[in-house]
Amino acid sequence: MCSKVVNVIYRKMSTDADSVGALKSALRRDVKKRISGLNADEKRRQSRSVVDKVLHHEVYVKCKRMSIYLPMLTEEVDTLPILEHALNNDKLCFIPRYVGRRMDMLRLHSMDDYEKLPLTKWNIKQPPSDDVFRDNALPDGLDLIIMPGLAFTVNGKRLGRGMGYYDNYLSKCSQLLPTPPFTIAVAFNEQIIDDLPIHEADMLVNEVIAAEKP
């Protein structure tokens, strides 16, 4: 669970916008520290456990169109085995492209396609901004979104990195699609905390999947 210091701050602070923003910043620092304390072997172990759960999840098994984030391997659950499995099983896969404060989900055709993608300054692969030929997931929609974050609660509250990419994208999906996509957030054990302050614009996740304790 989150550190005692942050939990004390959470209990004492009010819920106005400035206080919520300050608490989120404190939580981000705390969780980043906890993730950085994991060694590479433990990150791989937890990632394998999460991947196995996702691959056997009913929504994943049945989905035809899905989006999945490409990981920062030192900070996030490794989703590449899920991506490879999905592509090998003829699922249509879409990946994020971040430009400014906008995120789109664009079609990825193969693992060879993935390998050729350039790296951003955040060390994440994504299609370049001048690549205008890839299919966009909208308006046709998605069955499933596998998403990252910094911290989560078991009932679906999510703390991102502060840019609002997924909250905005999910809001757009709810406006454009008759049925919004099912959302799964994946996490290391250390990213699961007791509670999170949220704004009205913060979107809940349908399910959070973390690794089991050894």
C-alpha positions in Angstrom: 0.0 0.0 0.0 1.0 3.6 -0.4 3.3 5.1 2.2 2.0 6.2 5.6 3.1 9.8 4.9 1.0 10.1 1.7 -2.0 8.4 3.4 -1.9 11.0 6.2 -1.7 13.8 3.7 -4.7 12.3 1.9 -6.8 12.2 5.1 -5.9 15.8 6.1 -6.2 17.6 2.8 -9.5 19.1 1.5 -10.9 18.0 -1.9 -10.7 21.3 -3.7 -9.0 21.3 -7.1 -5.7 22.7 -5.8 -5.5 20.2 -3.0 -6.3 17.3 -5.3 -3.6 18.4 -7.7 -1.0 18.7 -4.9 -1.9 15.3 -3.6 -1.7 13.7 -7.0 1.8 15.1 -7.4 2.8 13.7 -4.1 1.4 10.3 -5.0 3.2 10.3 -8.3 6.5 10.9 -6.6 5.8 8.2 -4.0 4.8 5.6 -6.6 7.7 6.3 -8.9 10.0 5.8 -6.0 8.4 2.4 -5.3 8.7 1.3 -8.9 12.3 2.4 -9.1 13.0 0.1 -6.1 12.0 -3.0 -8.1 14.9 -4.8 -9.8 14.7 -5.9 -13.4 14.1 -9.6 -12.5 11.1 -8.6 -10.3 9.6 -6.4 -13.0 9.9 -9.2 -15.5 8.3 -11.7 -13.0 5.4 -9.4 -12.3 5.0 -8.6 -16.0 4.8 -12.3 -16.9 2.1 -12.7 -14.3 0.0 -9.8 -15.6 0.4 -10.9 -19.2 -0.9 -14.4 -18.3 -4.0 -12.9 -16.7 -4.7 -10.7 -19.6 -4.3 -13.4 -22.2 -6.9 -15.5 -20.3 -9.3 -12.6 -19.7 -12.7 -13.2 -21.3 -12.8 -9.7 -22.8 -9.4 -10.1 -24.4 -10.1 -13.5 -25.7 -13.3 -12.3 -27.5 -12.2 -8.9 -28.6 -11.6 -8.1 -32.3 -10.3 -4.5 -32.1 -8.1 -3.4 -29.3 -5.6 -0.8 -28.3 -2.5 -1.4 -26.2 0.2 0.9 -24.9 3.8 0.4 -25.8 5.7 0.3 -22.5 8.5 2.3 -20.9 10.2 -0.9 -19.9 11.9 0.5 -16.8 8.7 2.0 -15.4 5.7 0.0 -16.7 4.4 -3.6 -17.1 5.8 -5.0 -20.3 2.9 -5.4 -22.7 4.8 -6.5 -25.8 4.0 -10.2 -25.3 0.3 -9.3 -25.3 0.8 -7.2 -28.5 2.6 -10.1 -30.2 -0.1 -12.6 -29.1 -2.9 -10.4 -30.3 -1.3 -9.8 -33.7 -0.6 -13.5 -34.1 -4.3 -14.2 -33.4 -5.6 -11.8 -36.0 -6.8 -9.1 -33.7 -6.7 -5.6 -35.0 -4.2 -3.7 -32.8 -4.0 0.0 -32.3 -1.3 1.9 -30.4 -1.1 5.4 -29.0 0.5 8.3 -30.8 1.0 11.4 -28.6 1.2 14.8 -30.3 1.0 17.8 -28.0 -1.9 17.1 -25.7 -3.7 14.9 -28.2 -3.6 11.1 -28.3 -4.8 9.0 -31.2 -4.9 5.2 -31.5 -3.4 4.1 -34.8 -3.2 0.7 -36.4 -0.1 -1.5 -36.0 0.1 -4.3 -38.5 2.9 -6.6 -37.2 5.8 -6.9 -34.9 8.0 -6.0 -37.8 6.0 -2.8 -38.1 6.6 -2.3 -34.3 10.3 -2.7 -34.6 10.6 0.0 -37.3 8.8 2.6 -35.2 10.9 5.5 -34.1 11.5 6.3 -30.4 10.2 9.4 -28.7 12.0 11.5 -26.2 10.2 9.4 -23.5 11.8 6.3 -25.0 8.5 5.0 -26.3 7.9 3.8 -29.8 5.1 5.5 -31.8 4.2 6.3 -35.4 5.8 9.7 -36.4 3.6 12.7 -36.7 3.9 12.8 -40.5 2.6 9.2 -40.8 -0.9 10.0 -42.1 -1.7 6.6 -43.7 -2.4 4.4 -40.7 -6.0 3.6 -39.8 -7.4 5.4 -36.8 -9.4 3.4 -34.2 -12.1 6.0 -34.3 -14.8 6.3 -35.5 -15.2 2.5 -35.9 -14.3 2.0 -32.2 -12.5 -0.5 -30.0 -13.6 -3.5 -28.0 -10.8 -3.2 -25.5 -8.2 -0.7 -24.3 -5.2 -1.9 -22.3 -3.9 1.2 -20.5 -1.0 2.3 -18.3 -0.9 4.6 -15.3 1.1 5.4 -12.2 -1.3 4.2 -9.5 -4.6 2.5 -9.2 -7.2 1.4 -6.7 -8.9 -2.0 -6.9 -12.2 -0.3 -7.7 -10.9 1.4 -10.8 -9.6 4.8 -9.8 -6.5 5.7 -11.9 -3.6 8.2 -11.5 -1.9 8.9 -14.8 1.1 11.1 -15.5 -0.8 14.3 -15.6 -1.5 15.0 -19.3 -5.0 13.6 -19.3 -4.5 11.5 -22.5 -6.6 8.5 -21.6 -9.3 10.5 -19.7 -9.8 12.7 -22.8 -9.7 9.7 -25.2 -12.2 7.7 -23.1 -14.5 10.8 -23.0 -14.3 11.0 -26.7 -15.2 7.3 -27.1 -18.2 7.8 -24.9 -19.4 10.6 -27.1 -18.8 8.9 -30.4 -19.5 5.2 -29.8 -22.7 3.5 -28.9 -20.8 1.1 -26.7 -17.6 2.4 -25.0 -14.6 0.0 -25.0 -13.9 -2.1 -22.0 -10.8 -0.8 -20.2 -8.1 -2.8 -18.4 -5.3 -1.2 -16.5 -2.2 -3.3 -15.8 0.2 -2.6 -12.9 2.9 -3.8 -10.7 1.8 -4.7 -7.2 3.5 -1.6 -5.9 1.2 0.6 -8.0 -2.0 -0.5 -6.2 -2.9 1.9 -3.3 -5.8 2.3 -0.9 -7.4 5.4 -2.4 -7.0 8.2 -4.9 -8.4 11.7 -5.2 -10.2 12.2 -8.5 -11.7 15.1 -10.5 -15.0 15.0 -12.3 -13.0 14.5 -15.6 -11.1 11.4 -14.3 -12.5 8.3 -15.9 -12.7 5.0 -14.0 -11.1 1.8 -15.3 -13.4 -1.2 -15.7 -10.7 -3.6 -14.3 -7.2 -3.3 -12.8 -4.9 -6.3 -13.2 -1.8 -6.6 -11.1 0.7 -9.4 -10.4 0.2 -11.6 -7.4 2.6 -11.4 -4.5 5.3 -14.1 -4.6 
